[in-house]
């Protein structure tokens, strides 16, 4: 379902509309025109849209955002960048307000014929090779924010791993937002392809200065060829005054393996959507996520795993810890299409509420249109176990320490899934800081 643009939506578009650039290839000009026109005609999602019924986008539309411009990285230092983003020992692409920052990027430790670069120049000069990956998300399942990214993204990351190649060092994509004179909107973009039989690890960090108002509207496209394997990590630690809407779209060929790990910590309002299409027989996917809304944060997680071929396997585990007036959302769909025989799918969502005002809306769903499948799903919502608290306190442990131990035990399962040790240390530190702010420090 879509809705006609209202006054706020019309004003929002008016402040973003870009003029045509004759230096762009014809396919790109047409894509941008079509995407912007789609939003103008269909408007932005409302509570009447099933997938958006718990997330109001009015606060985004009512903010006078201006498009970010190049050059914001000039005011940053190497020391401040390293402190914010960490060092995982591999190639690193840094984007500041959506534009490539060469001075903070590291393009080393890559196997021959692998390509890790930004695509601004390639996009302007491209005769059509980037058309399919750049336009796929909008052309296949258009929605307002994905369309805006297609219409307005100027730069982004291009990762191409050739067939039968192992990239030992993790590839780190950093999307950093810093303030301007007015609230800024950025459109981070990543295009990733892993060749047949290849293996790689990719980290996406979406970060921003604390207390700053901005809007990060991100799209990542991942394609795995036959037998490819990708470990994908996403850290969302935007300013708690910012807005973050993101789409991760994944297509998997026969025998490929994809594992995604998501941590949602920042933003006043964030919506992270993951779409996975298992297009080839024997493909496997694992989706894992942790979200920790506090204060008045609203963190929305939307996942769709579509089984299109036989003998595919999917596993999904999302956990939420919600405190104060925080609001968490989990809406997960597993769709088993006709002909996807021998599907093996499971989905679990677990939530821990730490205050009487905390809210969670959870909706795990199965849609099965094939026979001979094994599918399961479930959700739980609860509070800290009073008996466990009593037991710990009876052993001389304070209430705060007991709450801390039980809460950290709940989230530690998700932290243990991180194979990349420097990243695990960073995430554990951030989660511990988040829990300290909830007065349940581990």
Secondary structure, 3 states (H helix, E strand, C coil): CCCCCCHHHHHHHHCCCCCCCCCCCHHHHHHHHHHHHHHHHHCCCCCCCHHHCCCCCHHHHCCCCEECCCCHHHHCCHHHHHHHHCCCCCCEEEEECCEECHHHCECCCCCCCCEEEECHHHHHHCCCCCHHHHHHHHHHCCCHHHHHHHHHCCCCEEEEECCCCECCCCEEEEEEECCCCCCEEECCEEEEEECCCCEEEEEEEEEECCCCCEEEEEEEEEEECCCCEEEEEEEEECCCCCEEEEEEEEEECCCCEEEEEEEECCCCEEEEEEEEEECCCCCEEEEEEEECCCCCCEEEEEEEEEECCCCCEEEEEEEEEECCCCEEEEEEEEEECCCCCCCEEEEEEEEEECCCCCEEEEEEEEEECCCCCEEEEEEEEECCCHHHHHHHHHCCCCHHHHHHHHHHHHHHHHHCCCCCHHHHHHHHHHHHHHHHHCCCCC
